[in-house]
Amino acid sequence: MNTKAILPLIISSAFQVSGMFAAELQPDPAAKRILFVLTSHAKKGNTGEPTGFYLSEVTHPHHVLTKAGFQIDYVSPKGGKAPMDGKDLTDPINKSFLDNPANVKAIENTLRPSEIKAGDYAAIFYAGGHGTMWDFPGDVTLARIGGEIYDQGGIVAAVCHGPAALVNIKLANGKYLVDGKDVSAFTNEEEIAVKMDKVVPFLLVDKLESRGAKHHGAANFENKVIVSERLVTGQNPASATGVGEEIAKLLVAVASPNR
């Protein structure tokens, strides 16, 4: 047997098989896109204190999901520059994110909801920060986008105060997205602990439960992530990485349902 002649054929066949498996495992381009929603609201009620999206609640899921090969776009209720809160540069993931000019450009030039097509995204993630309590619930377009992504088989996710976006999302069947689902969000006890319970327009857990959600909370500021069907929610900043990880797991499962 001429092993010198056969060896290239074996190597070529191995590469072809490897390429077939790699192609099978790769999600299609649309399935690789995730929409991050940031607040446009910059003040905590009438206090005059600044707020916005909470930085680590963006950077930590971003770190997980971009490492997994997903592309992230940003939208906010008003579009343009999204106000930032929680700028802790001792957090290496925060620092790395802000040291990248492309990331800074993206959060300073967010899309408007009217520019978004739900069919372009496999998942939508509502980042937290107290600002969300004022502008997420009333944004009809963002609610419609979230509902459409879920109805088309995609993932809806939120962390901390980000679930404020969920309170008015309805599905095609007319029911609230959270109705009957298990969720986790910034708790009433945490709101009291940060002295914001009298400032925010409503208590998030109470509002979610009024929509039929079943809330599950951990101790103040401890990690808590809940997956309920294709809805992923996290309680607070400590939960942000876990939310990103669960989004990635669900996207792989949706892309490969028989694996």
C-alpha positions in Angstrom: 0.0 0.0 0.0 1.3 3.4 -1.0 0.9 5.2 2.3 2.5 8.4 0.9 -0.3 8.6 -1.7 -3.1 7.7 0.8 -2.0 10.1 3.6 -3.0 13.3 1.9 -6.5 11.8 1.2 -7.0 10.9 4.8 -5.9 14.4 5.9 -8.2 16.0 3.3 -11.2 13.8 4.4 -10.5 14.6 8.0 -10.6 18.3 7.3 -13.8 17.9 5.3 -15.5 16.1 8.1 -14.2 18.6 10.7 -15.5 21.4 8.5 -19.0 19.7 8.3 -19.2 19.4 12.1 -18.0 23.0 12.5 -20.6 24.3 10.1 -23.3 22.3 11.9 -22.4 23.8 15.2 -22.2 27.4 14.0 -25.4 29.4 14.3 -26.6 31.2 11.3 -25.8 35.0 11.1 -29.2 36.1 12.4 -28.9 33.8 15.3 -25.6 35.4 16.3 -27.1 38.8 16.9 -28.3 40.0 20.3 -30.0 43.4 21.0 -28.9 45.1 24.2 -31.4 47.8 25.5 -30.0 50.7 27.5 -32.0 53.4 29.4 -32.0 57.0 28.1 -33.1 58.3 31.5 -30.4 60.2 33.4 -32.0 61.4 36.7 -33.4 59.6 39.7 -36.8 61.1 39.9 -36.8 64.5 41.5 -33.6 64.0 43.5 -31.4 65.5 40.8 -29.0 62.6 41.3 -27.6 61.1 38.1 -28.4 57.6 36.9 -28.4 55.6 33.7 -27.6 52.1 32.7 -25.5 50.3 35.3 -22.1 49.6 33.6 -21.3 46.1 34.9 -24.8 45.0 33.9 -23.8 45.6 30.3 -20.1 44.8 30.4 -20.3 41.4 32.1 -23.0 39.9 29.8 -21.2 41.5 26.9 -17.9 39.8 27.9 -19.6 36.4 28.1 -21.6 36.7 24.9 -18.9 38.2 22.7 -16.5 35.5 23.8 -19.1 33.0 22.7 -19.1 34.6 19.2 -22.3 36.7 19.4 -22.7 40.1 17.9 -24.2 42.8 20.0 -26.2 45.9 18.9 -27.4 48.7 21.2 -30.7 50.5 21.3 -32.2 53.0 23.8 -35.6 54.7 24.0 -34.2 58.0 22.7 -31.3 56.7 20.7 -27.8 58.3 20.8 -25.7 58.5 23.9 -27.0 56.4 26.8 -26.2 57.8 30.3 -23.9 55.6 32.4 -24.0 54.8 36.1 -21.8 52.6 38.2 -18.5 53.4 36.4 -16.2 51.3 38.5 -12.9 51.0 36.8 -11.4 48.7 39.4 -13.6 46.1 37.8 -11.3 44.7 35.0 -14.2 43.8 32.7 -15.6 47.4 33.0 -12.1 48.8 32.3 -11.5 46.5 29.3 -14.9 47.4 27.8 -14.3 51.2 28.1 -10.7 50.9 26.8 -12.2 49.6 23.5 -13.1 52.6 21.3 -15.7 50.5 19.4 -17.6 49.7 22.6 -17.6 53.4 23.7 -18.8 54.4 20.2 -21.6 51.9 20.3 -23.0 53.0 23.7 -22.7 56.7 22.7 -24.5 56.0 19.4 -27.3 53.7 20.3 -30.1 52.9 17.7 -33.6 54.2 18.1 -36.4 51.6 18.6 -37.9 52.6 15.2 -34.7 51.4 13.5 -34.9 47.9 14.9 -36.4 44.8 13.2 -37.2 42.1 15.7 -36.5 39.4 13.0 -32.8 40.4 12.9 -32.2 39.2 16.5 -32.2 35.9 18.3 -32.3 37.6 21.7 -33.0 40.8 23.5 -31.4 41.8 26.8 -32.7 44.7 28.9 -29.8 46.0 31.0 -30.5 47.5 34.4 -29.8 50.8 36.2 -32.4 52.9 38.0 -33.1 54.9 34.9 -34.9 52.0 33.4 -37.7 52.5 35.9 -38.8 55.7 34.3 -38.5 55.0 30.6 -38.6 51.2 29.9 -42.2 50.5 31.0 -43.8 53.1 28.8 -41.9 52.5 25.6 -44.4 50.8 23.4 -42.0 50.1 20.6 -39.4 48.4 22.8 -42.2 46.3 24.4 -43.4 45.2 20.9 -39.9 44.3 19.9 -39.4 42.1 23.0 -42.7 40.4 22.4 -42.0 39.7 18.8 -38.6 38.3 19.5 -40.1 35.9 22.1 -43.0 35.0 19.7 -40.5 34.1 17.0 -38.7 31.7 19.3 -36.0 34.0 20.6 -34.8 34.7 24.1 -35.8 37.7 26.3 -33.6 38.6 29.2 -33.2 41.3 31.8 -31.2 42.0 34.9 -31.7 44.1 38.1 -34.0 47.0 37.1 -34.0 45.9 33.5 -37.1 43.8 34.1 -39.0 47.1 34.3 -39.2 46.6 30.5 -41.0 43.3 31.0 -44.0 44.7 32.9 -45.9 45.8 29.7 -44.6 43.2 27.2 -47.5 41.2 25.7 -47.3 38.2 23.4 -49.3 37.5 20.3 -51.8 35.5 22.5 -52.6 38.7 24.4 -51.0 37.6 27.7 -48.2 39.4 29.5 -44.9 37.8 28.8 -44.2 37.3 32.5 -47.6 35.8 33.3 -47.1 32.4 34.9 -43.3 32.6 34.6 -40.6 32.5 37.3 -38.6 35.7 37.5 -36.0 37.5 39.5 -35.5 41.2 39.8 -34.2 43.9 42.1 -36.1 43.2 45.3 -38.2 45.5 47.5 -35.7 44.9 50.3 -32.8 45.9 48.1 -34.7 49.1 47.0 -35.2 50.0 50.7 -31.5 49.2 51.4 -30.4 51.7 48.8 -33.0 54.3 49.9 -34.8 54.4 46.6 -38.1 52.8 47.6 -39.8 56.2 47.9 -38.1 57.6 44.7 -38.8 55.0 42.1 -42.2 55.2 40.4 -43.2 51.7 41.6 -41.6 48.7 43.3 -40.5 46.4 40.5 -41.3 43.1 42.2 -44.8 44.2 43.1 -45.5 45.3 39.5 -44.1 42.0 38.0 -46.3 40.0 40.4 -49.3 42.1 39.4 -48.7 40.9 35.8 -48.8 37.2 37.0 -45.0 36.7 37.5 -43.8 34.4 40.3 -40.8 36.2 41.8 -37.9 34.5 43.5 -35.4 36.5 45.5 -32.1 35.9 47.1 -30.6 37.8 50.1 -29.8 41.4 49.3 -27.2 41.8 46.6 -26.6 38.1 46.2 -26.5 36.4 42.8 -29.8 35.0 41.6 -30.6 34.0 38.0 -33.9 32.4 36.9 -34.6 30.7 33.6 -38.3 30.2 32.8 -38.9 28.8 29.3 -37.0 31.4 27.1 -37.1 34.2 29.7 -33.9 34.8 31.6 -33.9 37.3 34.6 -31.3 38.2 37.2 -31.8 40.0 40.5 -28.9 42.5 40.7 -25.4 43.4 39.4 -24.0 40.2 40.9 -26.3 38.3 38.6 -25.2 39.9 35.3 -22.6 37.4 34.4 -25.0 34.5 35.1 -27.6 36.1 32.9 -25.2 36.3 30.0 -24.2 32.6 30.5 -27.8 31.5 30.5 -28.6 33.5 27.3 -25.7 31.8 25.6 -26.8 28.3 26.7 -30.4 29.0 25.5 -29.2 30.3 22.1 -27.1 27.2 21.6 -30.1 25.0 22.5 -32.5 26.9 20.2 -30.0 26.7 17.3 -29.5 22.9 17.9 -32.7 21.6 19.3 -31.9 17.9 18.7 -28.4 18.0 20.2 
